[in-house]
C-alpha cells in the first residue's frame, strides 16, 4: 500500500503517517514522514472534515530534517503553529 493510499483511506501507519498529539490544541495535526533514518523530512498537516463529510489533509509546513526520535522544541513549535492556523474551506 502506498503512502497516498494509507492517508486517503484513513489507515494509520506510524512509520509513514501519524498524529502529532502533543496537546489538545494540536489534536488534528499529523506528520507525513519521509526518508526515516536518513534526512528524516516531514510534512506537518492538518486533518479536517468538510460539512459534507469529505476528509481533507492539508499539507501545511515542511520540516526538512528531524534530528531526534522525540519532538524537540523546533518540532513542538511547528506542530503548535499548524494547529493554530485558521483554515477556510470553500
C-alpha positions, 0 to 999 in steps of 0.5 A: 500500500502506498503512502497516498493510499494509507492517508486517503483511506484513513489507515494509520501507519506510524512509520509513514503517517501519524498524529502529532498529539502533543496537546489538545490544541494540536489534536488534528495535526499529523506528520507525513514522514519521509526518508526515516533514518536518513534526512528524516523530512516531514510534512506537518498537516492538518486533518479536517472534515468538510460539512459534507463529510469529505476528509481533507489533509492539508499539507501545511509546513515542511520540516526538512530534517528531524534530528531526534526520535522525540519532538524537540522544541523546533518540532513542538513549535511547528506542530503548535503553529499548524494547529493554530492556523485558521483554515477556510474551506470553500 
